[in-house]
Amino acid sequence: MIMLSPRAAAQVRVMQADLPVANQALRLLMETGGCSGFQYGMSFDEPKADDTRFESEGVQIVIDATSLAYLDGSTIDFDDGLHGKGFEIKNPNAQSTCGCGKSFN
């Protein structure tokens, strides 16, 4: 399961309001690359037949099976403070992360 903090969910809803296509789900994914081997990705997308679907804080989340194997149990927060980084993913499956917090292994 993937969880959103209330701050992350609020930011996702703000971003969804600006989409040209209504009611798209938040897609969370893992890609190869970044400085630690894998990097996180997020986009808005229509669910696909083989996606796993979650709802957290009223936001629909979709994720493919490969990404779910790496990201299951993750929590997504949003920090917009003075030194905020934007979305932050806390992944219990990551052995290490880079300083920017956008990639892991």
N, C-alpha and C positions, 0 to 999 in steps of 0.2 A: 504494500500500500504506500502511496505517496501522500504526504500531508502538506498543506499550505498554512502558514501562520495567518492570523487575521490581517496583518499589514500586507502580506504578499497577495492575499485574495483581493483586498481592496485595490491594489495596484493593477492586478490582472483585469478586474472589472472596468477600471478607468481605460485601460488599453483596448479592451474588447469593445467599448462604446465607440471607439474611433474606427473600427473595422468596417470596410465596405460591405462585407457579408456578415449578417447577424448570426449569433448562436454558434460560432465556431468554438471548439474545445481547445484548451491549452495542451499542446503536445510537448512532452518532455522526452528528450532523447540523449543518447550517448553516441559520440562519434570518435573515431581514432584521430589523434592529433593533439595539439596543445603541448605544453612543455613537460607534462608528466605521463603522456601516453594516450590518455583519453580526455575528451572535453565534453562539457555539458552543452546541450542545445535546448532552446525553447522556441516555440512558434505557435501560431494559431492554425488549426487545421480541422478538416472534417474527419470524423472517426473512420477507420478502415475496418474491414470485417475481422481481421485477426488481432486487432488492438485489445489490450486490457483497458478497461474504463474504471475510473475512480471519480468520486465527488468529494471535495474537501472545502469546507467553508462556503458551500454553495457554488463552487467552480467545478466544471467538468474537466477532467484530466484524462488524456489518452496517452498510451505508451506501447511501443512494440515489444515483443517477447524478449529480444536480445537486450534492449535497453533496460527492461524491467529486471533482468537477471543481475545487472550491475547497480541499479538504482533503487531496488525495493527497500522500503523502510526509510527513505530519505525524507527530509523536511525542507521545505523551501520558505525562506524568509525574505523580507525586503527591507533594506536600510537606506533611507533617503536623508540621513543626517549630514552634518558638516563633512564628515569623511566617509559617507555612505558609499557602498560599492554597488548598489542596485540589488538585484536578486542574488541571494546567497543560498547555495544548496549544501545542506549538512547530510553527508552520505556515510552511513555506518559501514558500508562495504569498502570504502576507499582505504587503501593501505597508507597512502600519503597523498598530499595535495600540494599544488604549487602556491607560491606567495599570493598570486592574484585570486585564487579560489575558483578559477574557471576550469581547471583541469585536475586530473587525479590518476592514480594507478592502483 
